[in-house]
Amino acid sequence: MYLALSLAPWMLMYALSTMAMNHRSSFAANPIVWEKESEQIYGGTFPPGAASRVVAEQILIDLGMEGAFNVAGPSPDGRLTIMRQDLVTPRRIVFSAASGQLVVERQAFRTNVFLERFHRRRGYQQPYALDDIWAFTVDLVILAMVFWVASGLWMWWEMRVTRAWGALFAIVGAGLFAFFLLTI
């Protein structure tokens, strides 16, 4: 019971985020909007041939925005696009090496996109403790679900009165799962 209570927010988040993903077409008319937060000339310098990830990390440090990120580029025109991951307010930072121009945009809040970000959040790939703690907690949720399934099967088997109904529902569930697995 206490394990279930402590993991309830994750279960609720996965339920709501999966619902948002299943009904994505209901939100299609509401595209992702980026709002300009700042624009400046960046004075940082980098050694010739510096890796994109190293450049992006230094830019984020200089902006005071350290944390999990992805980087794309440089593009053919020399722009580097940094996606600063954040559950509530992700940011896109575009750096043009030729002009030194740095544009920071934040993603406007949308409930369905927010929920999907929660669902897709990963932690062990980034070198940040909070991301690792998040990933570890998700691992706990997975272990709890496996435990709940196993304990449910054990309780069903121990209660002789429910064996017939339990077997019927287990067969129907396994059949539906196999049907979807083979047809989708």
C-alpha positions as CSV (number, residue, x, y, z in Angstrom):
1,M,0.0,0.0,0.0
2,Y,2.8,2.5,0.9
3,L,4.7,1.7,-2.2
4,A,1.6,2.3,-4.3
5,L,0.9,5.6,-2.5
6,S,4.5,6.8,-3.1
7,L,4.4,5.9,-6.8
8,A,0.9,7.1,-7.5
9,P,2.1,10.4,-9.1
10,W,4.1,8.4,-11.7
11,M,1.2,6.1,-12.4
12,L,-1.1,9.1,-12.9
13,M,1.5,10.8,-15.1
14,Y,1.9,7.7,-17.3
15,A,-1.9,7.3,-17.5
16,L,-2.5,10.9,-18.5
17,S,0.5,11.1,-20.9
18,T,-0.6,7.9,-22.6
19,M,-4.1,9.3,-23.0
20,A,-2.6,12.5,-24.6
21,M,-0.5,10.4,-26.9
22,N,-3.5,8.1,-27.9
23,H,-5.6,11.2,-28.7
24,R,-3.0,13.3,-30.4
25,S,-5.3,14.1,-33.3
26,S,-7.5,16.1,-30.8
27,F,-4.5,18.5,-30.4
28,A,-3.3,18.6,-34.0
29,A,-4.8,22.1,-34.5
30,N,-2.6,23.4,-31.7
31,P,1.0,23.3,-33.0
32,I,4.1,23.8,-30.9
33,V,4.9,27.5,-30.6
34,W,8.3,29.0,-29.8
35,E,8.4,32.4,-28.2
36,K,11.6,34.5,-28.4
37,E,13.0,35.0,-25.0
38,S,16.2,36.8,-25.9
39,E,18.6,37.7,-28.7
40,Q,22.2,38.7,-28.2
41,I,25.7,38.6,-29.6
42,Y,27.6,35.8,-28.0
43,G,31.3,36.6,-27.3
44,G,32.5,33.1,-26.5
45,T,35.3,31.5,-28.5
46,F,35.9,27.9,-29.3
47,P,39.0,26.1,-30.6
48,P,38.9,25.2,-34.3
49,G,37.1,21.9,-34.9
50,A,35.4,21.8,-31.4
51,A,32.7,19.2,-31.2
52,S,29.1,20.5,-31.4
53,R,28.3,19.0,-28.0
54,V,31.3,20.8,-26.4
55,V,30.2,24.1,-28.0
56,A,26.6,23.6,-26.9
57,E,27.6,22.8,-23.3
58,Q,29.7,25.9,-23.0
59,I,26.9,28.1,-24.4
60,L,24.5,26.7,-21.9
61,I,26.9,27.2,-19.0
62,D,27.5,30.8,-20.1
63,L,23.7,31.4,-20.3
64,G,23.2,29.8,-16.8
65,M,21.1,27.0,-18.3
66,E,23.1,23.9,-17.5
67,G,21.2,20.7,-17.8
68,A,20.1,17.9,-20.2
69,F,20.3,18.9,-23.8
70,N,20.5,17.7,-27.4
71,V,22.4,19.5,-30.1
72,A,22.0,19.5,-33.9
73,G,24.4,21.0,-36.4
74,P,26.3,22.8,-37.4
75,S,23.9,23.2,-40.4
76,P,25.3,24.1,-43.9
77,D,24.9,27.8,-43.0
78,G,26.9,27.2,-39.7
79,R,24.0,27.4,-37.2
80,L,24.0,25.2,-34.1
81,T,20.6,24.3,-32.6
82,I,20.6,23.4,-28.9
83,M,17.4,21.9,-27.4
84,R,17.6,22.4,-23.6
85,Q,15.4,19.8,-22.1
86,D,13.1,20.9,-19.3
87,L,9.9,19.3,-18.2
88,V,8.0,22.6,-17.9
89,T,9.8,25.0,-20.2
90,P,12.0,23.6,-22.9
91,R,14.2,26.0,-24.7
92,R,15.7,26.2,-28.2
93,I,19.0,28.1,-28.5
94,V,20.2,28.8,-32.0
95,F,23.8,30.0,-32.4
96,S,25.2,31.3,-35.6
97,A,29.0,31.0,-35.4
98,A,29.6,33.4,-38.3
99,S,27.7,36.3,-36.8
100,G,27.9,35.3,-33.1
101,Q,24.2,35.8,-32.9
102,L,22.5,33.7,-30.2
103,V,18.7,33.4,-30.1
104,V,16.9,31.8,-27.1
105,E,13.3,30.7,-27.5
106,R,11.1,29.0,-25.0
107,Q,8.3,26.6,-25.9
108,A,4.8,27.9,-25.1
109,F,3.1,25.6,-22.6
110,R,0.6,23.1,-24.0
111,T,-0.8,20.4,-21.8
112,N,-0.5,17.5,-24.2
113,V,3.1,18.3,-25.1
114,F,3.9,18.7,-21.4
115,L,2.4,15.2,-20.7
116,E,4.3,13.6,-23.6
117,R,7.6,15.1,-22.3
118,F,6.9,13.4,-19.0
119,H,6.3,10.1,-20.7
120,R,9.4,10.2,-22.8
121,R,11.8,11.6,-20.2
122,R,15.0,9.6,-20.0
123,G,17.8,10.1,-17.4
124,Y,20.8,7.8,-17.6
125,Q,22.0,9.3,-20.9
126,Q,22.7,12.7,-19.3
127,P,25.5,13.5,-16.8
128,Y,23.1,15.1,-14.3
129,A,22.1,13.6,-10.9
130,L,18.5,14.8,-11.1
131,D,18.0,13.0,-14.5
132,D,19.5,9.8,-12.9
133,I,17.2,10.1,-9.9
134,W,14.2,10.5,-12.3
135,A,15.3,7.4,-14.2
136,F,15.9,5.4,-11.0
137,T,12.4,6.3,-9.8
138,V,10.9,5.2,-13.1
139,D,12.8,1.9,-12.7
140,L,11.2,1.6,-9.2
141,V,7.7,2.1,-10.9
142,I,8.5,-0.7,-13.4
143,L,9.6,-3.0,-10.6
144,A,6.5,-2.2,-8.6
145,M,4.3,-3.0,-11.6
146,V,6.0,-6.4,-12.1
147,F,5.6,-7.1,-8.4
148,W,1.9,-6.1,-8.5
149,V,1.4,-8.5,-11.5
150,A,3.2,-11.3,-9.8
151,S,1.5,-10.8,-6.4
152,G,-1.9,-10.6,-8.2
153,L,-1.2,-13.9,-9.9
154,W,-0.1,-15.5,-6.6
155,M,-3.2,-14.1,-4.8
156,W,-5.5,-15.4,-7.6
157,W,-4.0,-18.9,-7.4
158,E,-4.2,-19.0,-3.6
159,M,-8.0,-18.1,-3.6
160,R,-9.5,-21.3,-4.9
161,V,-13.0,-19.7,-5.3
162,T,-11.7,-17.3,-7.9
163,R,-9.6,-19.7,-10.0
164,A,-12.1,-20.3,-12.7
165,W,-13.0,-16.6,-13.2
166,G,-9.3,-15.6,-12.9
167,A,-8.4,-18.2,-15.6
168,L,-11.1,-16.9,-17.9
169,F,-9.9,-13.2,-17.5
170,A,-6.2,-14.3,-17.9
171,I,-7.0,-16.1,-21.1
172,V,-9.1,-13.2,-22.5
173,G,-6.3,-10.7,-21.6
174,A,-3.6,-12.9,-23.1
175,G,-5.7,-13.4,-26.2
176,L,-6.3,-9.7,-26.7
177,F,-2.6,-9.0,-26.1
178,A,-1.7,-11.6,-28.7
179,F,-4.3,-10.3,-31.2
180,F,-3.0,-6.8,-31.0
181,L,0.6,-8.0,-31.1
182,L,0.0,-9.9,-34.3
183,T,-2.2,-7.4,-36.1
184,I,-0.9,-4.0,-35.3
